[in-house]
Amino acid sequence: MPAIKALPPGSTIGILGGGQLGRMLALAAARLGFRCHVFSPDPESPAFDVAARTTIAEFGDTSALLAFGGDVDVATYEFENVDVAAVERLEALLPVRPGARALAVSQDRFSEKSFLRDLDVATAAFAEVGDRPSLDRAIATLALPAVLKTRRLGYDGKGQAVIRWADEAAAALERMHDAPSILEHFIAFQREISIIAVRGADGALAFYDPAENVHRNGILHTSTAPARIQGETAADARAIAKTILSALDYIGVIGIEFFVVSEGDKERLFVNEIAPRVHNSGHWTEDACSVSQFENHIRAIAGWPLGTTRRHSDVVMTNLIGGEADDWAKLAKDPDARLHLYGKRETRPGRKMGHVNRVNRFDGGPAARVPRAVALEHIQLAMPEGREAEARAFYAGLLGIPEVEKPANLKARGGCWFQSGELRVHLGVENGFRPARKAHPAFLVGDLAALVHALNAGGHPVRIEEPLAGFTRVYVDDPFGNRIELMQPTAPRK
């Protein structure tokens, strides 16, 4: 690869798109001495507040785009729905990193899956859909359940419909509003993870630790690093990322989402999608790493050496959606909450308004890390059939108790098994399910205030009931109505 001259501080970086990712890129660039010029059609773009210069114009406005290109030294984009033709026009004037090819591949789900298939990267089986006959053929080929998705412009769960039975096909196709679509066979995954990778202008590669993701209503709710996966699985994620970055001759940060599937005592990865930009599931890097994904993207596109991706803390990132950001005053008082608000002027349901990172810095390696909670007893509860995802979101995503493989003698009961140190929670599937409202399993938690906020933000109201000498304790119902007791000692335990 020919040498690329690094841009000196004082150079101007152009950003196509003015959302929160553009805002965080501009902030990272400013720390390194760069100026940013943000181009966006939205006059209320939150990135405008932190940019040195701005352009308000449609991406198809050629004269505005050319003027923008003449004012910047390198350009990048902060979301993948930027017009590919606009990027190609800019590439004739100056470096655009990553380039138009990565954008074109990721904008179309069929093109993306075909690209990955050609690289021998595992994905869900898929088929192109344009009408009802092609949908019927795809269902016959792939089998159900499956997910019908628009080929373009779908994100945060939009433009998708699950087809479990053949008689749901017509309604699913109607939800696509005649848009070209793709049918993907449904993968029964154990968990979802993502990896944030970066490739420098000199071809250097770096990878952040994979994070485990929990979605709520189709929107990313939490990302937890490190993910609960085998070391070999993390190595596989890095190898897949390297293959994709090399094939695209990519420069910058990329986010790659995976499904993790258990195959005996091994784990297998299936790529769900790629995002040629900084990624929501990498926001944890701002507070748990010395160099964030945003700084590393700026370093890469400016031709600088990549920064370290080493993680110095365990971390849980929680998105603040809609009115959840209204709790900013409470979050600001929390000494363990690293609050990031995006400056958006209008709060709307489903809109990402900010995020909060909760870090647990470790010293002395993994053996020295303190678990989030320990149990006073082994806990056996019940859950309805088919709601494992909700159990994982609550016990793993919110309470931070890793899910593990169920012991052989309990596998027949179904459900989920969670364990961290001495804490064991087993939720078995039972006929005639009834929640354990009178059972109060006791957890000793390290940071009750942080956990209470996460539970409230996750839609699980916490109640304070009778006091207990030497402890602060609260109660919360899990998604199935099982009542859980959480306690924090008021003085150090001997």
NORKABEL-V952557 format. One record per residue. N is the residue number from 0. RES is the residue in one small letter. SS is DSSP state (A for helix, B for strand, O for the rest). NEAR is the number of other C-alpha atoms within 8 Angstrom. D_FIRST is the distance of its C-alpha to the first C-alpha in Angstrom with 1 decimal. Layout:
N:RES:SS:NEAR:D_FIRST, N:RES:SS:NEAR:D_FIRST
This chain:
0:m:O:4:0.0, 1:p:O:4:3.8, 2:a:O:5:6.5, 3:i:O:7:8.7, 4:k:O:5:12.3, 5:a:O:7:14.4, 6:l:O:9:17.5, 7:p:O:5:20.7, 8:p:O:7:23.7, 9:g:O:7:25.9, 10:s:O:10:23.2, 11:t:B:12:24.2, 12:i:B:13:22.6, 13:g:B:15:23.9, 14:i:B:14:25.0, 15:l:B:13:26.2, 16:g:O:13:29.1, 17:g:O:17:31.7, 18:g:O:10:32.6, 19:q:A:9:32.7, 20:l:A:12:29.0, 21:g:A:15:28.3, 22:r:A:16:31.0, 23:m:A:10:29.5, 24:l:A:12:26.0, 25:a:A:13:27.8, 26:l:A:9:29.7, 27:a:A:11:26.7, 28:a:A:13:25.1, 29:a:A:10:28.3, 30:r:A:7:28.4, 31:l:O:7:25.2, 32:g:O:8:26.7, 33:f:O:12:25.2, 34:r:B:13:27.4, 35:c:B:14:27.1, 36:h:B:15:28.3, 37:v:B:16:29.4, 38:f:B:14:30.0, 39:s:B:15:32.5, 40:p:O:10:35.5, 41:d:O:8:37.6, 42:p:O:6:39.5, 43:e:O:7:40.1, 44:s:O:11:36.5, 45:p:A:13:36.4, 46:a:A:15:33.1, 47:f:A:12:35.0, 48:d:A:7:37.0, 49:v:A:9:34.1, 50:a:O:13:32.1, 51:a:O:7:32.4, 52:r:B:8:32.6, 53:t:B:10:33.3, 54:t:B:11:33.5, 55:i:B:9:36.0, 56:a:O:10:35.3, 57:e:O:7:34.5, 58:f:O:11:30.9, 59:g:O:8:32.3, 60:d:O:8:33.7, 61:t:A:8:31.5, 62:s:A:6:33.0, 63:a:A:9:32.5, 64:l:A:12:28.9, 65:l:A:9:28.2, 66:a:A:8:30.0, 67:f:A:12:28.0, 68:g:A:13:24.7, 69:g:A:7:26.0, 70:d:A:7:26.9, 71:v:O:12:23.7, 72:d:O:12:20.3, 73:v:B:13:18.4, 74:a:B:14:20.0, 75:t:B:12:20.2, 76:y:B:13:23.0, 77:e:O:13:25.4, 78:f:O:9:26.8, 79:e:O:11:26.0, 80:n:O:7:28.8, 81:v:O:12:27.5, 82:d:O:8:27.9, 83:v:A:9:24.8, 84:a:A:7:26.0, 85:a:A:12:26.0, 86:v:A:12:22.3, 87:e:A:9:21.5, 88:r:A:8:23.7, 89:l:A:13:21.9, 90:e:A:10:18.4, 91:a:O:6:19.9, 92:l:O:8:20.6, 93:l:O:10:18.0, 94:p:O:9:15.1, 95:v:B:12:16.6, 96:r:O:12:15.2, 97:p:O:13:15.5, 98:g:O:11:15.9, 99:a:A:10:18.9, 100:r:A:7:18.1, 101:a:A:11:18.5, 102:l:A:14:21.6, 103:a:A:9:23.1, 104:v:A:11:22.7, 105:s:A:14:24.3, 106:q:A:13:27.1, 107:d:O:10:28.8, 108:r:A:12:29.9, 109:f:A:11:30.3, 110:s:A:10:26.8, 111:e:A:13:25.5, 112:k:A:10:27.6, 113:s:A:8:26.8, 114:f:A:9:23.0, 115:l:A:12:23.7, 116:r:A:10:26.1, 117:d:A:7:23.7, 118:l:O:8:21.4, 119:d:O:6:24.6, 120:v:O:10:24.8, 121:a:O:9:28.5, 122:t:B:10:30.1, 123:a:O:11:33.7, 124:a:O:7:35.1, 125:f:B:11:35.1, 126:a:B:10:36.6, 127:e:B:10:36.5, 128:v:B:12:39.7, 129:g:O:10:41.2, 130:d:O:8:44.9, 131:r:A:9:47.6, 132:p:A:6:47.6, 133:s:A:10:43.9, 134:l:A:12:44.3, 135:d:A:9:47.2, 136:r:A:8:45.2, 137:a:A:14:42.3, 138:i:A:12:44.9, 139:a:A:7:46.4, 140:t:A:6:43.1, 141:l:A:12:41.6, 142:a:O:9:44.9, 143:l:O:11:45.8, 144:p:O:10:45.2, 145:a:B:14:42.2, 146:v:B:12:40.6, 147:l:B:14:40.5, 148:k:B:13:37.8, 149:t:B:14:37.0, 150:r:O:13:33.7, 151:r:O:9:32.9, 152:l:O:8:33.8, 153:g:O:11:35.1, 154:y:O:6:34.5, 155:d:O:7:36.6, 156:g:O:9:38.7, 157:k:O:7:39.4, 158:g:O:11:39.6, 159:q:B:12:40.4, 160:a:B:9:43.5, 161:v:B:9:44.4, 162:i:B:13:46.4, 163:r:O:8:48.5, 164:w:O:8:51.2, 165:a:A:8:51.4, 166:d:A:5:53.8, 167:e:A:9:51.2, 168:a:A:11:49.0, 169:a:A:8:50.7, 170:a:A:7:50.6, 171:a:A:12:46.9, 172:l:A:12:46.1, 173:e:A:8:48.3, 174:r:A:9:46.2, 175:m:O:13:43.1, 176:h:O:6:45.1, 177:d:O:8:44.1, 178:a:O:8:40.3, 179:p:O:10:38.1, 180:s:B:14:37.7, 181:i:B:14:36.4, 182:l:B:15:38.5, 183:e:B:13:37.0, 184:h:B:13:39.1, 185:f:O:9:40.1, 186:i:O:6:38.6, 187:a:O:5:41.0, 188:f:O:9:38.6, 189:q:O:8:39.6, 190:r:B:9:37.5, 191:e:B:12:34.6, 192:i:B:13:31.5, 193:s:B:13:28.2, 194:i:B:16:25.0, 195:i:B:16:22.9, 196:a:B:13:19.2, 197:v:B:14:16.4, 198:r:B:15:12.6, 199:g:O:16:11.1, 200:a:O:13:8.7, 201:d:O:10:6.6, 202:g:O:8:7.3, 203:a:O:8:10.6, 204:l:B:9:13.6, 205:a:B:10:17.2, 206:f:B:10:20.4, 207:y:O:10:23.9, 208:d:O:12:26.9, 209:p:O:13:28.1, 210:a:B:14:31.0, 211:e:B:15:34.1, 212:n:B:14:35.2, 213:v:B:11:38.7, 214:h:B:10:39.4, 215:r:B:7:42.6, 216:n:O:5:43.7, 217:g:O:8:40.2, 218:i:B:9:38.7, 219:l:B:13:36.8, 220:h:B:10:39.5, 221:t:B:14:38.1, 222:s:B:15:34.9, 223:t:B:14:35.6, 224:a:B:12:33.2, 225:p:O:10:33.1, 226:a:O:10:33.8, 227:r:O:7:36.5, 228:i:O:7:34.4, 229:q:O:7:34.0, 230:g:A:6:31.3, 231:e:A:6:30.1, 232:t:A:11:29.9, 233:a:A:11:27.7, 234:a:A:8:25.4, 235:d:A:9:25.4, 236:a:A:11:24.6, 237:r:A:11:21.5, 238:a:A:8:20.4, 239:i:A:9:21.1, 240:a:A:11:19.2, 241:k:A:9:16.0, 242:t:A:9:16.6, 243:i:A:10:17.1, 244:l:A:11:14.2, 245:s:A:8:11.7, 246:a:A:7:13.9, 247:l:O:8:13.8, 248:d:O:6:10.1, 249:y:O:12:12.1, 250:i:O:15:12.1, 251:g:B:16:15.5, 252:v:B:15:18.5, 253:i:B:13:19.9, 254:g:B:16:23.4, 255:i:B:13:24.3, 256:e:B:12:28.1, 257:f:B:12:29.6, 258:f:B:14:33.1, 259:v:B:13:34.2, 260:v:B:12:36.7, 261:s:B:10:38.9, 262:e:B:7:39.4, 263:g:O:5:42.0, 264:d:O:5:40.7, 265:k:B:6:37.1, 266:e:B:12:35.0, 267:r:B:9:32.8, 268:l:B:12:30.3, 269:f:B:12:30.3, 270:v:B:13:27.9, 271:n:B:10:30.0, 272:e:B:9:27.5, 273:i:B:11:24.2, 274:a:B:11:24.0, 275:p:O:13:20.8, 276:r:O:12:22.0, 277:v:O:15:23.8, 278:h:O:11:26.6, 279:n:A:6:30.4, 280:s:A:13:30.3, 281:g:A:13:28.0, 282:h:O:10:30.5, 283:w:O:14:31.8, 284:t:A:11:28.7, 285:e:A:11:30.3, 286:d:A:10:33.1, 287:a:A:13:32.2, 288:c:B:12:28.9, 289:s:O:11:28.0, 290:v:O:11:25.1, 291:s:O:12:25.6, 292:q:A:13:23.5, 293:f:A:11:24.0, 294:e:A:12:22.9, 295:n:A:14:19.7, 296:h:A:13:19.0, 297:i:A:12:19.6, 298:r:A:13:17.5, 299:a:A:17:14.4, 300:i:A:15:14.9, 301:a:O:10:15.8, 302:g:O:13:12.6, 303:w:O:11:15.0, 304:p:O:7:14.9, 305:l:O:10:16.2, 306:g:O:8:20.0, 307:t:O:7:22.0, 308:t:O:11:23.0, 309:r:O:8:26.1, 310:r:B:11:29.3, 311:h:O:9:32.3, 312:s:B:10:34.9, 313:d:B:13:36.1, 314:v:B:13:36.3, 315:v:B:12:37.7, 316:m:B:14:36.5, 317:t:B:11:39.2, 318:n:B:12:38.8, 319:l:B:12:41.6, 320:i:B:12:42.6, 321:g:A:12:45.2, 322:g:A:10:48.1, 323:e:A:8:46.7, 324:a:A:11:45.2, 325:d:A:6:48.8, 326:d:A:8:49.2, 327:w:A:8:47.1, 328:a:A:7:50.0, 329:k:A:7:50.6, 330:l:A:9:46.9, 331:a:A:9:46.8, 332:k:A:6:49.6, 333:d:O:9:47.9, 334:p:O:6:46.4, 335:d:O:7:44.0, 336:a:B:12:42.7, 337:r:B:9:39.5, 338:l:B:11:40.2, 339:h:B:7:37.7, 340:l:B:8:39.3, 341:y:O:9:37.6, 342:g:O:6:40.2, 343:k:O:9:40.9, 344:r:O:5:44.3, 345:e:O:4:45.6, 346:t:O:9:46.1, 347:r:O:7:46.1, 348:p:O:7:46.5, 349:g:O:7:43.2, 350:r:O:8:41.2, 351:k:B:8:38.8, 352:m:B:14:40.3, 353:g:B:12:38.7, 354:h:B:11:38.0, 355:v:B:12:39.2, 356:n:B:13:37.6, 357:r:B:10:39.9, 358:v:B:12:38.5, 359:n:B:7:40.0, 360:r:B:8:38.4, 361:f:O:11:38.6, 362:d:O:6:39.0, 363:g:O:6:39.3, 364:g:O:7:37.1, 365:p:A:6:38.1, 366:a:A:5:41.5, 367:a:A:8:42.5, 368:r:O:8:41.8, 369:v:O:4:44.9, 370:p:O:7:45.4, 371:r:O:10:46.2, 372:a:B:13:49.6, 373:v:B:12:52.0, 374:a:B:11:55.0, 375:l:O:9:58.7, 376:e:O:8:59.2, 377:h:O:8:57.8, 378:i:B:8:57.6, 379:q:B:8:58.3, 380:l:B:10:58.1, 381:a:B:15:58.1, 382:m:B:13:56.0, 383:p:O:10:56.4, 384:e:O:8:54.6, 385:g:O:4:51.2, 386:r:O:8:50.2, 387:e:A:9:47.8, 388:a:A:6:45.1, 389:e:A:8:47.5, 390:a:A:12:48.4, 391:r:A:11:44.8, 392:a:A:11:44.3, 393:f:A:11:47.4, 394:y:A:12:47.5, 395:a:A:13:43.8, 396:g:A:12:42.4, 397:l:A:11:45.2, 398:l:O:10:47.0, 399:g:O:9:43.9, 400:i:O:12:45.4, 401:p:O:10:42.9, 402:e:B:11:43.9, 403:v:O:7:44.4, 404:e:O:5:45.6, 405:k:O:8:49.4, 406:p:O:6:51.6, 407:a:A:5:52.9, 408:n:A:5:56.4, 409:l:A:8:55.3, 410:k:A:8:52.8, 411:a:A:5:55.7, 412:r:A:8:56.4, 413:g:O:8:53.0, 414:g:O:12:51.7, 415:c:B:12:49.3, 416:w:B:12:49.4, 417:f:B:14:47.9, 418:q:B:12:48.0, 419:s:B:11:46.9, 420:g:O:7:48.6, 421:e:O:7:52.3, 422:l:B:14:51.9, 423:r:B:13:52.5, 424:v:B:11:52.9, 425:h:B:12:53.7, 426:l:B:11:54.1, 427:g:B:12:55.8, 428:v:B:12:56.5, 429:e:O:10:60.3, 430:n:O:5:62.6, 431:g:O:4:64.7, 432:f:O:9:62.2, 433:r:O:5:63.7, 434:p:O:10:61.8, 435:a:O:10:62.7, 436:r:O:8:64.0, 437:k:O:5:66.4, 438:a:O:8:63.9, 439:h:O:8:62.2, 440:p:B:10:59.6, 441:a:B:11:58.8, 442:f:B:12:55.3, 443:l:B:12:54.8, 444:v:B:11:51.8, 445:g:O:7:49.9, 446:d:O:8:49.5, 447:l:A:10:52.1, 448:a:A:7:51.5, 449:a:A:10:47.8, 450:l:A:10:48.7, 451:v:A:9:51.5, 452:h:A:8:49.3, 453:a:A:10:46.7, 454:l:A:12:49.6, 455:n:A:10:51.2, 456:a:A:8:47.9, 457:g:O:7:47.4, 458:g:O:6:50.8, 459:h:O:11:52.8, 460:p:O:8:55.5, 461:v:B:11:56.7, 462:r:B:7:60.4, 463:i:O:7:62.1, 464:e:O:7:65.3, 465:e:O:4:67.8, 466:p:O:7:66.7, 467:l:B:7:66.5, 468:a:O:4:67.4, 469:g:O:7:64.4, 470:f:B:11:61.8, 471:t:B:10:60.3, 472:r:B:12:60.0, 473:v:B:11:59.2, 474:y:B:12:59.2, 475:v:B:12:56.9, 476:d:B:12:57.1, 477:d:O:11:54.1, 478:p:O:9:53.3, 479:f:O:8:56.2, 480:g:O:9:58.9, 481:n:O:13:58.8, 482:r:B:15:59.7, 483:i:B:12:57.6, 484:e:B:12:58.7, 485:l:B:13:56.3, 486:m:B:13:57.5, 487:q:B:12:56.4, 488:p:B:10:58.6, 489:t:O:7:60.1, 490:a:O:6:60.2, 491:p:O:5:58.1, 492:r:O:4:59.0, 493:k:O:2:60.6
